[in-house]
Amino acid sequence: MAYLPRIADHILNEYLEAFGAVLIEGPKWCGKTTTAEQQANSELKLQNPDTRDGYLATAATRPSLLLDGATPRLIDEWQDAPTLWDAVRTAVDERQKVGQFILTGSNSVDKSKIRHTGTGRIAQMRMFPMSLWESGESTGEISLTELFNNPDLVIDGKTSKLDIKQLIFASCRGGWPASLLGTTSRAQLLVAKNYLQSVCSSDISTVDGVDRNEKLAREILRTYARNISTLAKKSKMIQEVALTTESCTEPTFDSYVSALEKLFVIQDIDSWSPAVRSATAIRRGKKRGFTDPSIAVAALGLSPELLQMDLKTYGFIFECMAMRDLRAYSQSSYGLISYYHDRYDLEADAVLHLDDGRYALIEFKLGGAEIDMGAKHLLEIRELVRKKNEKETQIKMREPDLLLIITGGPIAYTRPDGVKIIPLACLKN
């Protein structure tokens, strides 16, 4: 299979031009190593069984010997030999050159074995599973970057090539590059299921060396999946887990969730808390999410056929997929994603902030009558900002630069009120 270009390619190149080393973080199987190999000129693979023992022995005594090679030099799964972190930092200081090393793997290591954070020497970037644009399923006719730069960009008439059944299948399959190699639909769906199995049976314990129960890990993930894209409280989820297991205390729950976050499996969304009404009116809990919608689908034992019969449930899965894609598309602008929800049930499913202060208010709707309600919410939030600015005499709050509804529908258009309706499968970075 030919390499499918990733949004991370450009970001990695930029970082290599600015820093001595770059650490690529992200969930396993999302393509970190393959992406790094496109720009590396030599590599050290610590998990190669033919050479692993020798590499680890060398890392324990003379780690600098493992850094020799054409640059950028890829050090894959570096966390297996944590001493390499300080060796890389030292080499960067000594060489005084950018673009020397690319590290991939988890950053969840024994911090006592690392003497320096690497600040200023080792840049950290995040990679995600493939977006619909990267997997070739989005037309990419509407660029998120272009929309921010030109809010009046004409999008009317741009159409998605994915119908609802195809969108559902894409959600269930997920953005795992390996899934695209499957020769049948069933084979493609097995990748996410195997990913879940690996996380629960092995990774949940090896990530930090704490022995954890596979069954409990599955139940916590299942509970998270049932509450995906909601503001479910931790206490409620612990109660749900306790219904199917003997016990689950809060410290135990926190330990498992922490491990899943270190593995980049769970990816909750923080709240956006502007004082547009009252500081006490904003809901500040985390919105529950995964790094990829297929994890939730696998955890619940769902299938494309079942979700086609339950579009209400699929609406939450769709939101997770849209969040995944927005994270990827906003990478080059160093974007951050949050949500807005106040006690009056005024909400925006997502707030996308760029590093220059611009932001978009976003709702996710499969289509139909939900679009009118979503637009109403976005316009009300904008109006709150405007009213606040009328009263503010000093520092005014920036109005939203874009009001977007991302849908599973077939066609893009701009409403008379200025809200833009965009099919998810038309978007790109």
Secondary structure, DSSP 8 states (H G I E B T S, - for coil): ------HHHHHHHHHHTT-SEEEEE--TTSSHHHHHHTT-SEEEETT-TTTHHHHHHHHHH-GGGGG-SSSSEEEETGGGSTHHHHHHHHHHHHH--SS-EEEES---S-GGG-S---TTTEEEEE--S--TTTTT-S---EEHHHHHH-TT---TT-B-S--HHHHHHHHHH-S-GGGGG-SSHHHHHHHHHHHHHHIIIIIHHHTTT----HHHHHHHHHHHHHTTTS---HHHHHHHHHTTSS---HHHHHHHHHHHHHTT-B--B-B----SS-GGGB--S-B--BSSHHHHHHHHT--HHHHHT-HHHHHHHHHHHHHHHHHHHTGGGT-EEEEEEBTT--EEEEEEE-TTS-EEEEEEE-STTHHHHHHHHHHHHHHHHHHHHHH-SSS-----SEEEEEESSSB-EE-TTS-EEEEGGGEE-
